[in-house]
Amino acid sequence: MLILGAKQIEIDMPHFDYAIAAYYNGRLPLRASSNLARYDGVHYGHRTANPNDYIEVYIKSRAEGFGKRSQA
């Protein structure tokens, strides 16, 4: 079949059935982590009250804003 001068051919992709699982196990957690990193308590998101230093701003803001899982 020709579409604007291009040929369409069939190819065999034996591992295509695993594409969604690979995305959810590999790429999705990385994207979520990257997207949530902006809510550090400095520029966006919850900011803890009365931190002792800059490191504590990050640690307490993320713990209070996201819960225990964000401290890992």
N, C-alpha and C positions, 0 to 999 in steps of 0.2 A: 504494500500500500504506500502511495506517495502523498505526503502532506507538505505542500510548499517546497518541493524538491528534496525533502528528507525521506529516507527509507526507514520503515518500521520493521524491526526484526524481533523474533522471539529469542529470549535467552533463558538459560537455566540458572536459577538461584536457589540451590538446595537448602541454604541456611536462612532464608527469608522468614520462615516461621518463628525464628528466634529473635528477630529484630526488636520487637516491642519489649520482650523480656530483658534484652541487653540494655535498652534505653532506660528502663525503669530501675535496673540494678546498678547501672554505671553512671549515666549522664544526669539523670533526674536529681539525685541527692547533691551532686556538685552544683547544679543550677540553683537549687533551693538555697544552699549555703551561700552562694555568691549573691543571690538576690536579697537575702536577709542580713548580709554583712553591713549593709548601709545603715541599718537601725542600731547604731553603736552607742547611742546616748550622747553623742557629741554633735552630730549634725541633724539626725532624725530620730524619731522614736522616743521611748521613755528614757528619762535621765534621772539617775538616783539622786537623792538629797544628801547633801553634806559629804561628798567623798573626801578621803584623805589625800589621794594623789590621782594622777591621770590613769594609771592602771586600774585603780579601784572604780573609776568611772565606767570603764569597759566591763569589768567583771560583774559589778553590782547592777548596772543598767541592764545587761543581757539577762542576768539571773531573775531580776524582778520583772522585766518585760516579757521574757519568753519562758521562764521556768528553768528547772534543773537541767533539762536536756541540752540547753544552749551553752552550758559551762564546759562541755567536753571539748 
